[in-house]
């Protein structure tokens, strides 16, 4: 599966060559991800939707999932810290913080009480049962 964060792109290299004095990259770590970098697979069965989202390198405590009728929102907070010390003198200390969020709409409402989430090896798996349809109801005309 693709990593949530990448080291650069073709456009980064082009701009670096055109204007190297204005191009600054962090000393360590990766740039923060964009919402499109949360890769999502959505599958539908008769009774439920299954969503698999790639969010590697993020603690499960930093992943937030919200359901509102048929809208699913995924949010991940990214915290990268790097500290290198030799003896008592700090040579470098860097921190990167940010968040990425992605929302999408499903064709049918979700039964929020029965929804389940599991996070394993960088993959978030959501099992979202479909809400039972009440069917059509005929109104009596007075």
N, C-alpha and C positions, 0 to 999 in steps of 0.2 A: 504494500500500500504506500501511497505517497506520503512523504513527511509533511507535517503541518507547516513547518518553516523551511525556507530554502535559502541558499547562499547568494543568490543573485539571478539576474536574467539577462537576456540578450540586450535589452534596452539599457540596463545598467552599464554594460560594457561599452555600448555606443556612446552614451553620454560621458563616460569616464574618458574616452579617447578624444571627444570634442572639446571638453572643458575640464581638464584634470584639476585645475586649481579650485573649482567650485564643487567638486565631487568629494564628499567625506563619507567614509564608511566607519562603522564602529571597529574598535581595536579587537574586540572579541565578541562572539555570539552572532546571532542571526537577526535580520530585520524582523519587525513584528509582522504577523501574517495579515492578509486581507480576508474578508468574509468568503471570497471565492475559494480560498485555500482549505476551507472545511469541506472536504469531499463527502457527498452524501449519496447513498443508494437507498431508494424507497421501493419496497415490494408490497404487493397487495394480495391477500388471500381472501377467501369468502368472509372471514370473521374479523380480520385484523390487518393493520399495516405493520410492516417491519422496516425500521429505519436503521441504517448503519452509517455512522459518521466517523471520519478519521480525525482524531484529535491527539496525536502522539506527543509525548513530552509534557503533558499537562496532568496534574494531579486530579483524581476524581473529585476531590473537594473543591476544585477550582472550575468545575463544569456545572453549569446551571441549565436546566431544561424546563421550559414552561409551556403549558398547553392551554389554549383558549379556543374553545369550540373545535374548529378544524385547523387552527393555525399552530404550528410547532415552532418554537424559538429555541435555538441553541446558543449558548454564550460560554466562552472559555476565557479565563484570565491567565495571561502568560507572565511568568516571573522568572527572569534569568538573572542569576547572580554569579559573579566571579570575583574571587579575591585571592591574590597571591602574596605570600609573605615570606621573607627570609629574615630570620632572627626577629628583631623588634621593629624593623623598618618596613613600612608598607610601600611596595613598589607600584602596585596598581590595585584599584578597586572599582568595579563597574557594576551597574545595575540597569536592567531593562525591564520595564513594566508596560503592560498594555492589555487590551481586551479585544476579542473578535466575537462577532455575533452574526447569526444567520437565521432568517425566518422563512418558512414556506407554508403553503396552504395545501391541505389534503382534500380530496373530493367529498369526504363525508366526515361528520362530527366524530370526535373521539370520546370513548367512555373513560373519563379521567380517573375514576375510582379504580379501574382495572389496569391502567397503564403501568408498565414496568420498564426500568432502565438498568442496564448492566454495562460496566466498563472493564475491558480486559485487553491488555497489550496495545493500548493506543486506539482501540476501536470502541466507540459508544454504540450499544445496540438498544434500540427502543422497540418495545412491543406495545402497539397501540390498538387495542380492540375498538372496533367500530361501535358507535352508539346504536342501539336498536331503534329502527325507524318505527314511528308510530303509525305509519301508513296514512293513507288519505282518509279524511273524515268528511262525511257529507253533512252540511249544515241544513237545518230545518228553516224554511222560510216562513216568517210570521206574517 
